[in-house]
């Protein structure tokens, strides 16, 4: 059965095409979003428009979402590096544009389907659509993910993430220069009370703690190293936006789209650079590292040149 949702265009999506806005807000592919616009199933201020029409801040978008696809992961080959694999776990370097697992509203590739396509056998533990998944990264976030191949790995790692004994380190390029340069953001996160399609700092939300440290500054931006005590949906993006330093390339949470265009970035500059935990089989401490992908490195190099302003 179709689902109807209403969105209001955030400032960060002002000036974007309607099909781009629908895609960003719903998580649907650009192609599918364009089809909904052309079919009159995505309207602006309750009126049909062309897919190339530009959005204005505050406009109302009504979208009739298509019937959800099967939650069973489909084998879809993805160019995804394997950092480590043994009988219990597989650690992958997830590219941006790939979800952790199938979900309503997402029609693109996912890690579970990619592993199946590669012939990797993962545990049957967990819900059907996310078997073996013990933690997640946003579609637009790249970097390290560990997936359980054995039952003991799934049980052990789920407990480890719940008890916060796993160390997850991210690098995030944010707008401006946070002060102090090193600090902790302790603010509860829940579904945004005004905009149901995103998260926000909400009184009574789930406890959420983010530690950050500035590792490099440049004109108009700072590169941060971030460690999470908790793992809430969009946590880094929400917390950095809350302190007025949104991740570069993240218009959903208030970034400047002009800067993204200047550095050729079409997603948030956020990468899971390292992951450390006790191996569920051997019990030994293990740690894995991921270099920046090409799009993030290129954007960073352009900013370092310092001739954008």
C-alpha positions as CSV (number, residue, x, y, z in Angstrom):
1,X,0.0,0.0,0.0
2,X,1.4,3.4,-1.0
3,X,2.5,5.8,1.7
4,X,2.0,9.6,1.6
5,X,4.5,11.9,3.2
6,X,4.8,15.7,3.4
7,X,8.1,17.6,3.6
8,X,9.1,21.2,3.8
9,X,12.1,22.3,1.7
10,X,15.0,23.0,4.1
11,X,17.3,26.0,3.3
12,X,20.0,23.6,2.1
13,X,17.9,22.3,-0.7
14,X,16.7,25.7,-2.0
15,X,17.7,26.1,-5.6
16,X,17.9,22.3,-6.3
17,X,15.8,20.6,-8.9
18,X,12.6,19.0,-7.7
19,X,13.8,15.5,-8.6
20,X,17.0,16.1,-6.6
21,X,15.0,17.4,-3.6
22,X,12.6,14.4,-3.6
23,X,15.6,12.0,-3.9
24,X,17.5,13.6,-1.0
25,X,14.5,13.8,1.3
26,X,13.1,10.3,0.6
27,X,16.2,8.3,-0.1
28,X,14.8,7.2,-3.4
29,X,17.1,7.1,-6.5
30,X,17.2,10.2,-8.6
31,X,15.6,8.2,-11.5
32,X,12.7,7.0,-9.3
33,X,12.2,10.5,-7.8
34,X,12.0,12.0,-11.3
35,X,9.4,9.4,-12.3
36,X,7.2,10.3,-9.3
37,X,7.4,14.0,-10.3
38,X,6.5,13.3,-13.9
39,X,3.6,11.1,-12.8
40,X,2.2,13.8,-10.5
41,X,3.0,11.7,-7.4
42,X,5.4,14.4,-6.1
43,X,3.9,17.9,-6.0
44,X,5.1,21.3,-4.8
45,X,2.6,23.3,-2.8
46,X,0.0,20.7,-4.0
47,X,0.6,21.5,-7.7
48,X,2.2,19.2,-10.3
49,X,5.6,20.5,-11.6
50,X,8.3,19.5,-14.0
51,X,11.3,17.6,-12.6
52,X,13.7,20.4,-13.5
53,X,11.7,23.1,-11.6
54,X,13.9,24.7,-8.9
55,X,12.8,24.5,-5.2
56,X,12.4,27.4,-2.8
57,X,13.0,27.2,0.9
58,X,9.9,26.4,2.9
59,X,7.9,25.0,0.0
60,X,5.7,22.0,0.7
61,X,6.5,18.7,-1.0
62,X,3.8,16.0,-1.0
63,X,5.2,12.6,-2.1
64,X,3.3,9.4,-2.8
65,X,5.9,6.8,-2.0
66,X,5.9,3.6,-4.0
67,X,5.0,0.3,-2.4
68,X,8.0,-0.9,-0.4
69,X,10.2,-3.4,-2.2
70,X,10.8,-6.9,-0.8
71,X,13.0,-6.7,2.3
72,X,14.8,-9.8,1.2
73,X,18.4,-8.7,0.1
74,X,18.9,-8.9,-3.6
75,X,22.3,-10.0,-4.8
76,X,23.8,-6.9,-6.3
77,X,27.5,-6.7,-7.2
78,X,29.3,-3.7,-5.6
79,X,32.9,-2.6,-6.0
80,X,33.6,-2.8,-2.3
81,X,37.1,-3.5,-0.7
82,X,37.4,-6.3,1.8
83,X,39.8,-5.1,4.6
84,X,39.7,-8.4,6.5
85,X,37.9,-11.7,6.4
86,X,38.0,-14.9,8.5
87,X,35.5,-17.6,9.6
88,X,33.7,-15.2,12.1
89,X,33.7,-11.7,10.5
90,X,34.2,-9.7,7.4
91,X,35.3,-6.1,7.5
92,X,34.5,-4.0,4.4
93,X,35.2,-0.5,3.3
94,X,31.7,0.6,2.3
95,X,31.5,3.1,-0.5
96,X,29.1,6.1,-0.4
97,X,25.8,5.4,-2.1
98,X,25.5,1.9,-0.6
99,X,23.2,1.2,2.3
100,X,24.0,-1.2,5.1
101,X,20.9,-3.3,4.3
102,X,17.6,-3.1,2.4
103,X,15.0,-0.7,3.8
104,X,11.7,1.0,2.8
105,X,12.3,3.8,0.4
106,X,15.8,2.7,-0.6
107,X,16.2,1.1,-4.0
108,X,20.0,1.2,-4.3
109,X,22.7,-1.4,-3.5
110,X,23.4,-2.6,0.0
111,X,26.2,-4.3,1.9
112,X,24.2,-7.5,2.6
113,X,23.2,-7.9,-1.1
114,X,26.8,-7.1,-2.2
115,X,28.3,-9.8,0.1
116,X,25.8,-12.4,-1.2
117,X,26.7,-11.5,-4.8
118,X,30.3,-12.0,-3.9
119,X,29.6,-15.4,-2.5
120,X,30.3,-14.5,1.1
121,X,28.3,-16.6,3.6
122,X,27.1,-14.6,6.5
123,X,25.1,-15.6,9.6
124,X,21.4,-16.1,9.4
125,X,21.1,-14.4,12.8
126,X,19.1,-11.1,12.7
127,X,16.0,-9.9,10.8
128,X,15.8,-11.2,7.3
129,X,16.7,-7.9,5.6
130,X,19.8,-7.3,7.8
131,X,21.2,-10.7,8.7
132,X,24.7,-10.4,10.0
133,X,24.5,-6.6,10.4
134,X,25.7,-5.5,13.8
135,X,26.0,-1.7,13.1
136,X,25.3,0.6,10.2
137,X,26.7,3.6,8.3
138,X,24.5,6.1,6.5
139,X,24.1,5.7,2.7
140,X,26.1,8.8,2.2
141,X,28.9,7.9,4.6
142,X,31.8,5.8,3.5
143,X,34.2,3.7,5.6
144,X,34.6,0.6,7.7
145,X,31.8,-1.8,8.6
146,X,32.1,-5.2,10.3
147,X,29.6,-7.9,9.4
148,X,29.1,-11.2,11.3
149,X,29.7,-14.4,9.4
150,X,29.1,-16.7,12.4
151,X,26.4,-16.9,15.0
152,X,28.9,-16.3,17.9
153,X,30.2,-13.3,16.1
154,X,26.8,-11.8,15.7
155,X,25.9,-12.3,19.3
156,X,29.3,-11.1,20.6
157,X,29.5,-8.0,18.4
158,X,25.9,-7.0,19.0
159,X,26.6,-7.0,22.8
160,X,29.9,-5.2,22.3
161,X,28.2,-2.4,20.4
162,X,25.5,-2.2,23.0
163,X,28.0,-2.0,25.8
164,X,30.1,0.5,23.9
165,X,33.3,-1.5,24.0
166,X,33.8,-1.0,20.2
167,X,35.9,2.1,19.2
168,X,34.5,3.8,16.1
169,X,36.5,6.8,14.8
170,X,35.4,9.1,12.0
171,X,36.9,12.0,10.2
172,X,34.4,14.7,9.3
173,X,35.0,18.0,7.4
174,X,32.8,20.7,8.9
175,X,32.0,24.2,8.0
176,X,33.8,26.9,10.1
177,X,36.0,26.4,13.1
178,X,34.5,24.8,16.2
179,X,35.4,26.4,19.5
180,X,36.8,24.9,21.6
181,X,38.9,22.9,19.2
182,X,38.4,19.8,21.3
183,X,35.2,18.9,23.1
184,X,32.2,16.7,23.8
185,X,28.7,17.1,22.6
186,X,26.2,15.5,24.9
187,X,22.7,16.1,23.5
188,X,19.7,13.7,23.2
189,X,18.7,12.7,19.6
190,X,15.3,11.7,18.3
191,X,13.1,12.1,15.3
192,X,12.8,15.9,14.5
193,X,9.5,17.1,15.8
194,X,9.0,19.4,12.9
195,X,10.4,17.4,10.1
196,X,9.8,13.6,10.4
197,X,12.3,12.7,7.6
198,X,15.3,13.7,9.7
199,X,16.7,13.5,13.2
200,X,17.4,16.3,15.6
201,X,18.4,17.3,19.2
202,X,15.2,16.7,21.0
203,X,14.5,17.0,24.7
204,X,13.7,13.5,26.0
205,X,15.5,11.8,23.0
206,X,17.9,9.0,23.3
207,X,21.2,9.9,25.1
208,X,23.9,10.7,22.5
209,X,27.5,11.6,23.1
210,X,30.0,12.7,20.5
211,X,33.7,13.5,21.2
212,X,35.5,15.6,18.6
213,X,39.0,17.1,18.1
214,X,40.2,19.4,15.4
215,X,43.1,17.9,13.5
216,X,43.4,20.5,10.7
217,X,41.9,24.0,9.9
218,X,41.7,25.7,6.5
219,X,39.8,28.7,5.2
220,X,36.1,28.2,6.0
221,X,36.4,24.6,7.2
222,X,37.9,22.2,9.8
223,X,38.8,18.6,9.6
224,X,37.7,16.8,12.8
225,X,38.4,13.4,14.3
226,X,35.3,12.1,16.0
227,X,34.8,9.2,18.4
228,X,31.3,8.1,19.3
229,X,30.2,6.8,22.6
230,X,26.7,6.1,21.2
231,X,25.5,5.2,17.7
232,X,22.3,7.1,17.0
233,X,21.0,7.6,13.5
234,X,22.8,10.5,11.9
235,X,24.5,11.3,15.2
236,X,27.6,13.1,13.9
237,X,25.6,15.0,11.4
238,X,23.0,16.1,13.9
239,X,25.4,17.0,16.6
240,X,27.7,19.1,14.4
241,X,24.7,20.9,12.9
242,X,23.5,21.6,16.5
243,X,26.7,23.4,17.3
244,X,26.4,25.3,14.0
245,X,29.2,23.5,12.2
246,X,27.4,21.1,9.8
247,X,29.3,18.5,7.8
248,X,30.4,19.9,4.4
249,X,28.1,18.5,1.7
250,X,25.2,17.9,4.0
251,X,22.3,20.3,3.1
252,X,19.8,18.2,5.0
253,X,21.5,19.4,8.2
254,X,22.3,22.9,7.1
255,X,25.5,22.9,5.1
256,X,26.1,25.6,2.4
257,X,25.5,24.0,-1.1
258,X,27.7,26.6,-2.7
259,X,30.8,25.3,-0.9
260,X,30.0,21.7,-2.0
261,X,29.8,22.9,-5.6
262,X,33.1,24.6,-5.4
263,X,34.9,21.5,-4.1
264,X,33.0,19.0,-6.3
265,X,31.3,17.2,-3.5
266,X,27.8,15.6,-3.8
267,X,27.5,13.9,-0.4
268,X,28.5,14.6,3.2
269,X,32.2,14.7,3.9
270,X,32.2,11.9,6.5
271,X,34.3,8.8,6.6
272,X,34.7,5.9,9.1
273,X,38.5,5.7,9.3
274,X,39.0,3.1,12.0
275,X,37.2,0.4,13.9
276,X,38.6,-1.5,16.9
277,X,37.1,-4.3,18.9
278,X,37.7,-7.6,20.6
279,X,37.6,-10.3,18.0
280,X,34.6,-12.6,18.7
281,X,36.6,-15.7,17.9
282,X,40.1,-15.2,19.2
283,X,39.3,-12.7,21.9
284,X,42.2,-10.6,20.8
285,X,42.1,-6.8,20.2
286,X,41.9,-6.0,16.5
287,X,41.9,-2.7,14.7
288,X,41.3,-1.8,11.1
289,X,41.9,1.4,9.1
290,X,40.5,3.0,5.9
291,X,42.0,5.7,3.7
292,X,39.9,8.5,2.4
293,X,38.1,7.7,-0.9
294,X,38.9,9.7,-4.0
295,X,36.0,12.2,-3.8
296,X,36.7,13.2,-0.2
297,X,40.4,13.4,-0.8
298,X,39.9,15.6,-3.9
299,X,37.5,17.9,-2.0
300,X,40.0,18.2,0.9
301,X,42.9,19.0,-1.5
302,X,40.9,21.8,-3.1
303,X,40.1,23.4,0.2
304,X,43.8,23.1,1.3
305,X,44.8,25.1,-1.8
306,X,42.9,28.0,-0.2
307,X,41.9,29.9,-3.3
308,X,38.1,29.5,-3.0
309,X,37.3,32.7,-1.3
